[in-house]
């Protein structure tokens, strides 16, 4: 059951071995005609959620760009015999994407509590965009859809967490009219952009151990999720190994 869910998701991932090629592809999204493009990141938690929430897995596979985020997915790909390429960590990439986007763009920021959302809007405004607006992360999807169709943003940053943001991204894409829009699923990006949570030291990030740092600084909200993730990856790698050895179908 687990492999039947996660293998199609992993097969949908866009692997990058050169960051320049990623940004060239992203430039095409920004320069494209009408319609929306969705950029999503798949991490271990996303795979785990997809096992019990089929709509999450479908949303990941429907993304126009699906990127590897984190050591957990990379370990699973290694067990499959797949070179996962670069770790396309969303917390690192999204600020670079904001720098790349045309400052004539309208930007919508959805997610987090009110004060963090306001701080994120102010930060993005300081980058010189034409218009920036947003909503907190605790509203029904219908309110984001109404705001989206009124504002007609060219860039949307979602910080709603999984699976809500992936489901909403698919709905926003369907609601996009004749204007161009790039929708980015950013998870906890707003908390990091605004400095609410500190990033791990650079060495830990380079080693793919930022999850351990986050658990150390915020154990109450992270320890259960990370322990579940450890059990999940052990189970997945075991099943992949059994499959490759012909011990499982």
C-alpha positions as CSV (number, residue, x, y, z in Angstrom):
1,X,0.0,0.0,0.0
2,X,2.7,2.5,1.0
3,X,4.9,2.0,-2.1
4,X,1.8,2.1,-4.4
5,X,1.2,5.6,-3.1
6,X,4.6,7.1,-2.8
7,X,6.4,5.6,-5.8
8,X,4.1,7.5,-8.4
9,X,4.8,10.7,-6.4
10,X,8.5,10.2,-6.5
11,X,8.4,9.4,-10.2
12,X,6.7,12.8,-10.7
13,X,9.5,14.7,-9.1
14,X,11.5,17.1,-11.2
15,X,15.2,16.4,-10.5
16,X,17.7,19.1,-10.8
17,X,21.5,18.7,-10.9
18,X,22.1,22.4,-11.8
19,X,20.4,25.2,-9.9
20,X,20.7,27.5,-13.0
21,X,18.5,25.2,-15.0
22,X,15.8,25.4,-12.3
23,X,15.8,29.2,-12.4
24,X,15.7,29.1,-16.2
25,X,12.6,26.9,-16.0
26,X,11.1,29.2,-13.4
27,X,11.7,32.2,-15.6
28,X,9.6,30.5,-18.3
29,X,6.8,30.1,-15.8
30,X,6.9,33.9,-15.0
31,X,7.1,34.8,-18.7
32,X,4.4,32.4,-19.8
33,X,0.9,33.3,-21.0
34,X,-2.3,33.2,-19.0
35,X,-3.0,30.6,-16.4
36,X,-1.3,29.4,-13.2
37,X,1.7,27.2,-12.5
38,X,2.1,25.4,-9.2
39,X,5.5,24.8,-7.6
40,X,5.5,22.2,-4.8
41,X,8.1,20.6,-2.5
42,X,7.9,16.9,-1.5
43,X,9.4,16.0,1.9
44,X,9.1,13.0,4.1
45,X,6.1,14.5,5.9
46,X,4.3,15.1,2.5
47,X,4.9,11.4,1.5
48,X,3.5,10.2,4.9
49,X,0.5,12.4,4.7
50,X,-0.2,11.2,1.1
51,X,-0.5,7.6,2.3
52,X,-3.7,8.4,4.3
53,X,-4.8,11.4,2.3
54,X,-5.1,10.6,-1.4
55,X,-6.0,14.1,-2.4
56,X,-2.6,15.2,-1.1
57,X,-0.7,12.8,-3.3
58,X,-2.8,13.8,-6.3
59,X,-2.1,17.4,-5.7
60,X,1.7,16.8,-5.5
61,X,1.6,14.8,-8.7
62,X,-0.4,17.6,-10.4
63,X,2.2,20.3,-9.6
64,X,3.9,21.8,-12.6
65,X,7.2,21.6,-10.7
66,X,7.7,19.1,-7.9
67,X,10.9,19.4,-6.0
68,X,12.9,17.2,-3.6
69,X,13.1,18.8,-0.2
70,X,15.0,17.1,2.6
71,X,17.3,14.2,3.5
72,X,14.4,11.8,4.1
73,X,13.2,11.8,0.4
74,X,16.8,11.7,-0.7
75,X,17.4,8.5,1.4
76,X,14.3,6.9,-0.1
77,X,15.5,7.7,-3.6
78,X,18.9,6.3,-2.8
79,X,17.3,3.1,-1.6
80,X,15.5,3.0,-5.0
81,X,18.7,3.5,-6.8
82,X,17.8,7.0,-8.0
83,X,20.1,10.0,-7.9
84,X,17.9,12.7,-6.4
85,X,20.1,15.5,-7.6
86,X,20.1,18.8,-5.6
87,X,18.2,19.3,-2.4
88,X,15.7,21.9,-3.4
89,X,14.9,23.2,0.0
90,X,11.9,25.6,-0.1
91,X,13.1,27.7,2.8
92,X,16.3,28.5,0.8
93,X,14.7,28.7,-2.7
94,X,11.6,30.9,-2.0
95,X,13.5,34.0,-1.1
96,X,15.5,33.5,-4.3
97,X,12.2,33.1,-6.3
98,X,11.0,36.4,-4.8
99,X,14.2,38.1,-6.0
100,X,13.7,36.6,-9.5
101,X,10.0,37.7,-9.9
102,X,9.3,40.9,-11.7
103,X,8.7,43.8,-9.4
104,X,5.7,44.7,-11.5
105,X,4.0,41.7,-10.0
106,X,1.0,41.5,-7.7
107,X,1.9,39.2,-4.8
108,X,-0.5,37.4,-2.5
109,X,0.7,35.9,0.8
110,X,-1.6,33.4,2.5
111,X,-0.8,31.7,5.8
112,X,0.4,31.9,9.4
113,X,-1.2,33.9,12.3
114,X,-2.2,37.5,11.7
115,X,0.9,39.2,13.0
116,X,3.2,36.9,11.1
117,X,1.2,37.4,7.9
118,X,1.3,41.2,8.3
119,X,5.1,41.0,8.9
120,X,5.5,38.8,5.8
121,X,3.4,41.3,3.7
122,X,5.6,44.2,4.9
123,X,8.8,42.3,4.1
124,X,7.6,41.4,0.6
125,X,6.5,45.0,0.0
126,X,10.0,46.2,0.9
127,X,11.3,44.2,-2.1
128,X,9.5,46.7,-4.3
129,X,6.6,44.7,-5.7
130,X,3.7,46.6,-7.4
131,X,1.1,45.3,-4.9
132,X,1.2,42.9,-1.9
133,X,-1.7,41.7,0.1
134,X,-2.6,38.6,2.0
135,X,-4.7,36.6,4.5
136,X,-3.9,34.6,7.6
137,X,-3.8,30.8,7.5
138,X,-6.9,29.9,9.4
139,X,-9.7,30.7,6.9
140,X,-11.9,28.5,4.7
141,X,-10.5,27.9,1.2
142,X,-13.5,29.9,-0.2
143,X,-12.1,33.1,1.3
144,X,-8.7,32.6,-0.3
145,X,-10.4,31.9,-3.7
146,X,-12.5,35.1,-3.4
147,X,-9.4,37.2,-2.5
148,X,-7.4,35.5,-5.3
149,X,-10.0,36.2,-8.1
150,X,-10.4,39.8,-6.9
151,X,-6.6,40.6,-6.6
152,X,-5.5,38.6,-9.7
153,X,-1.9,38.0,-8.3
154,X,1.0,37.0,-10.4
155,X,2.7,35.3,-7.5
156,X,1.2,33.5,-4.5
157,X,3.2,32.3,-1.5
158,X,1.3,29.7,0.5
159,X,2.3,29.1,4.1
160,X,-0.6,26.9,5.2
161,X,1.1,23.6,5.9
162,X,0.3,20.2,4.4
163,X,-2.1,19.1,3.0
164,X,-4.2,22.4,3.2
165,X,-1.8,24.4,1.0
166,X,-1.5,21.7,-1.7
167,X,-5.2,21.3,-1.9
168,X,-5.7,25.1,-2.0
169,X,-3.0,25.5,-4.7
170,X,-4.9,23.1,-7.0
171,X,-8.1,25.1,-6.4
172,X,-6.4,28.4,-7.1
173,X,-4.9,27.1,-10.3
174,X,-8.4,26.0,-11.4
175,X,-9.7,29.5,-10.6
176,X,-7.0,31.4,-12.4
177,X,-8.4,33.3,-15.4
178,X,-6.5,34.9,-18.2
179,X,-3.6,36.2,-16.1
180,X,-0.3,34.6,-15.4
181,X,0.4,33.3,-11.9
182,X,3.0,31.2,-10.1
183,X,1.7,29.5,-6.9
184,X,4.3,28.3,-4.4
185,X,3.6,25.9,-1.6
186,X,5.9,27.1,1.1
187,X,5.0,25.3,4.3
188,X,6.5,27.2,7.2
189,X,8.2,29.8,5.0
190,X,6.5,32.8,6.5
191,X,7.7,32.0,10.0
192,X,11.3,31.9,8.6
193,X,11.0,34.9,6.4
194,X,9.8,37.1,9.2
195,X,12.4,35.7,11.7
196,X,9.7,34.1,14.0
197,X,11.8,30.9,13.8
198,X,15.5,30.8,13.3
199,X,17.2,28.7,10.6
200,X,19.6,26.0,11.5
201,X,23.3,26.7,11.4
202,X,24.6,26.5,7.8
203,X,26.6,23.3,8.4
204,X,23.4,21.5,9.7
205,X,21.5,22.7,6.6
206,X,24.3,21.6,4.3
207,X,24.2,18.1,5.9
208,X,20.4,17.9,5.5
209,X,19.9,18.0,9.3
210,X,17.7,21.1,9.6
211,X,14.8,18.9,10.8
212,X,16.9,18.0,13.9
213,X,17.5,21.7,14.6
214,X,13.8,22.4,14.3
215,X,12.9,19.6,16.7
216,X,15.5,20.9,19.2
217,X,14.2,24.5,19.2
218,X,10.5,23.6,19.0
219,X,10.2,20.1,20.5
220,X,6.5,20.3,21.5
221,X,5.2,20.7,17.9
222,X,8.0,18.8,16.1
223,X,8.9,15.7,18.1
224,X,5.9,13.6,17.3
225,X,6.0,14.5,13.6
226,X,9.7,13.7,13.4
227,X,9.5,10.4,15.3
228,X,6.6,9.4,13.0
229,X,8.8,10.4,10.0
230,X,11.7,8.2,11.3
231,X,9.4,5.2,11.6
232,X,7.9,6.0,8.2
233,X,11.3,6.1,6.4
234,X,12.4,2.9,8.1
235,X,9.2,1.1,6.9
236,X,9.6,2.5,3.4
237,X,13.2,1.6,2.9
238,X,12.6,-1.9,4.3
239,X,9.8,-2.4,1.8
240,X,11.9,-1.0,-1.1
241,X,14.7,-3.4,-0.1
242,X,12.4,-6.4,0.1
243,X,10.9,-5.5,-3.3
244,X,14.3,-5.2,-4.9
245,X,15.4,-8.5,-3.4
246,X,12.2,-10.2,-4.8
247,X,10.9,-10.8,-1.3
248,X,7.8,-8.7,-1.7
249,X,5.4,-7.9,-4.5
